[in-house]
């Protein structure tokens, strides 16, 4: 009973968890749906128009208030300020909710600053922060007496007015600056309106396209070709829904940010380079008003000079830099009745821009002239310093702006274009160049320029893979010409080693594996191509079950050099031997790699293959020959293949086919054997001398004996996903690969020198026409014991014995040491 209750409880718990998961998923979907609707509403035409009007009002409303109305209308304007503030605030909150990544972004902070700037138009807020624009005075002056007249900056009774005046001016300047900040909302409004306009045009174009598509499809149906053009029409419709590219969006966004920051920085900082922003010197209004006050006091206080002197002292205290004072024609520079003395002799070196004066002649017109001079050298020097700083600031803004704008353009557009051009130029010079593909795993959305650049890299790489070494000249020539693709480029004669290999029992394997045959073939192709590449060759053709491989000689090695190796210098002869040794080594190691591959080992145990082919094993045949060929393009502008045309290429293919007749995996010609290093040539054995189809010249046939069964197949526990690089032993550096490579050494175990010597005597007798002796010797080499102790038939011995038996054991009368290869 307890177990039943526990099971029910677990099921109930799992059911609750599933219900909670579904509920959470449904809640997230609802939130996303609300966010999409909110975002759409913010971008709708009605909201855009409303916010555009609110923004316009925030910019010009206060100036219109001062321009067109009096104080009685201020309350109505204040209500509109509150409406604007609420509208901006709601939009900001909804944007944070609906737009992913908006919170904390550049535009979030701009909107926040623009919204809070409206507080500068609210008098209560300005009074709260100590920047009352009205100085606490009502417009009718009813509370004038409440303003403090004591404790001013200079200790005079009107110090409170000076402090209040500075606060008023600061409030005015602050209001003007924060109002300018609201201009940034115009950018957002403009972008919204532009997006709406583009969307409307796109929808209209889409509607026209749909109407045209319907008409076109009716015509096509009548013509019987509707399906042929359906895809084209659908593509044309999709073109109208193309979104803004990430490059354009990023560049536009960065440019907008730079412009906004530059303008705001300029508007905020430039006023700081004006000397009037700082408490330096005396305001001209105070200088004029003070002189007028002193003059009138002197006229009106005749007989009470003490009051006049007090007024002059206050005038001096409230101004800066006074160095000459004349009141009603009397010079008071050295008056003993004043608390100060003036010396105008020390100011004779002042420039005309470094002093200031004002005059007053009285209201009656009968008074003598009063005037006063002020030293403004300090202010002039401060302004000069500020001018220098302003010039430096403007230069910095221009330089930084130019650098940033060019940096964005270079980073997003120009440098990617330069890299694309460099890749195309490099491709035209060396079509086999491999390009790195960047930014694939960075987890970020890539720019179109990076996608295009990587696409060019892939295209170039695919061209190199598709055309191969032979097609490199075709690609290079076409790209250098810069025009349309022209496959009809003249061919080029090259000297090369040609290798041909074929997968055994391919037809039966294909019928059994069906779709899996592609993986089977590509696994073998990977081994063949990589071993050939490691050994300095290149893959030219993949022909289903066969591969054509090429080892090209350098241009300084000619056909005569190949035919006359004994006359060459040691350096050139060694270069030729290295290429030939590598070509033979690649085919021998391929034989070993086929046994070593864990992926191919799965097919040896395939039930279907073993039922169809008893004791199925992955086997290949190989042929090698050397000679000239014409390298070039074969085809038309519709399809081009880069290949080699020559009888020498066909010889390698016929040698591969002949491996079945001789019972060996590898055959190569005497011309190729002559290129091998001496010790490798001595380890090879000549097995016949024949003429192949299409040629009357006899060809010596050689093989390099290997016993592939000496290499153990991988254990079933070995991970078949291992890469070729993890399985091959050819990536190590060898001084003498045929005496050091583990696979070659392993496969040569069981190949005895006595056997090779006896077979050589038998072949020499066969070529000389002494078939009786040849038959006697080859009967002894017909069977041999391999490295595992098994008795194995030797294919070449059996083949030659069969040929001689055909002629009754005696050489024909006209025997010249060779025969016609009867099988292709």
Buried (B, 14 or more C-beta within 10 A) or exposed (E): EEEEEEEEEEEEEEEEEEEEEEEEEEEEEEEEEEBEEBBEEBBEEEBBBEBBEBBBBBBEBBEEBEEEEEEEEEEEBBEBBEEBBEBBBEBBEBBBBBBEEBEEEBBBEBBBBBBBBBBBBBBEEBBEEEBBBEBBBEEEEEEEEEEBEEEBEEEBEBBBBBBBBEBBBBBEEBBEBBBBBBBBBBBBBEBBBEEBEEEEEBEEBBEEBEEEBEEBBEEBEEEEEBEEBBEEBEEEBEEBEEEEBBBBEBBBBBBBBBBBBBBBBBBEBEEEBEBEEEEEBBBEEBBBBBBBBBBBBBBEBEEEEEEBBBBBBBBBBBBBBBBBBBBBEEEBBEBEEBEEEBEBEEBEEBEEEBBBEBEBBBEEEEBEEBBBBBBBBBBBEBBEEBEEEBEEBBEEBEEBBEEBBEBBBBBBBEBBEEBBEEBBEEBBEEBBBEBEBEEEEEEEEBBBBBBBBBEBBEBBBEBBEEBBBBBBBBBBBBBEEEEEEEBEBEBEEBBBBBBBBBBBBBEBBBEBBEEBBEEBBEBBBBBBBBBBBBBBBBBBBBEEBBBBBBBBBEEEBEBEBBEEBEEBEEEBBEBBBBBBBBBBBBBBBBBBBBBBBBBBBBBBEBEBBBEBBEEBBBBBBBBBBBBBBBBBBBEEEEEBBBBBEBBBBBBBBBBBBBBBBBBBBBBBBBBBBBBBBEEBBEBBBBBBBBBBEEBEEBBBBBBBBBBBBBBEBBEEEBEEEBEBEEBBBBEEEEEEBBEEBEBBBBBBEBBEEEBBEBBBBBBBBBBEBBBEBBBEBBEBBBEBEBBEEEEBEBBBBBBBBEBBEEEEEEBEEEBEEBBEBEEE
